[in-house]
Amino acid sequence: MSWYGVELNYKNFKQADKVKRNGCSFSIFQNEEVPVTITLKILNMNSLSDYEIIYKGLSSEPGILKVFPYLRDKKLIISYNARKLSVDHIVYKLAALGFQCFKRV
């Protein structure tokens, strides 16, 4: 089982161009957003104030869609646009905020 989930559907795409080649016509779609949801274990997220620091730091990043905490389990669920951000960038941002995390939960 994977540690992240990719939700792709045709609502995420808009038609960019219609092309005709060799007598066949087809549409080219341009991807606007690829939402991905990951769960990270944050070792030192102990309180709601820790979550608020994380939330403020991550929500300022372009591409972050949602951030949800599970304080009892010290887990953070993050939905983000994979075309604008990577998991490594999110982990780097968390480290810059002073939080240690595991990518795989």
URHU-V507822 format. One record per backbone hydrogen bond with DSSP energy under -0.5 kcal/mol. NH is the residue of the N-H (numbers start at 0). CO is the residue of the C=O. E is the energy in kcal/mol with one decimal. If there is no record, write none. Layout:
# URHU-V507822
NH|CO|E  NH|CO|E
This chain:
# URHU-V507822
4|36|-2.0  6|4|-0.5  6|34|-1.8  7|5|-0.7  11|8|-1.8  12|9|-1.2  13|29|-2.1  15|27|-2.5  16|27|-1.6  18|25|-3.3  20|23|-2.9  23|20|-2.6  25|18|-2.7  27|16|-3.2  28|26|-0.5  29|13|-2.9  30|28|-0.5  31|11|-2.3  32|11|-1.0  34|32|-0.5  35|79|-2.8  36|4|-2.0  37|77|-2.7  38|2|-0.9  39|75|-2.9  40|101|-1.5  41|39|-0.7  41|73|-2.7  42|40|-0.7  42|99|-2.0  43|99|-0.6  44|41|-1.2  45|43|-1.0  50|46|-1.7  51|47|-2.3  52|48|-1.8  53|49|-2.2  54|50|-3.4  55|51|-2.5  56|52|-2.1  57|53|-2.9  58|54|-2.7  59|55|-0.7  60|57|-1.8  63|60|-1.5  64|78|-2.9  65|78|-1.8  67|76|-3.0  69|74|-2.7  73|69|-0.8  73|70|-0.6  74|69|-2.2  75|39|-2.8  76|67|-3.2  77|37|-2.5  77|75|-0.6  78|65|-2.5  79|35|-2.7  80|62|-2.9  81|33|-3.1  81|79|-0.7  83|80|-1.5  84|80|-1.9  89|85|-1.8  90|86|-2.7  91|87|-2.3  92|88|-2.4  93|89|-2.4  94|90|-2.2  95|91|-2.3  96|92|-1.4  97|94|-1.1  98|93|-2.7  101|40|-2.1  104|102|-0.5
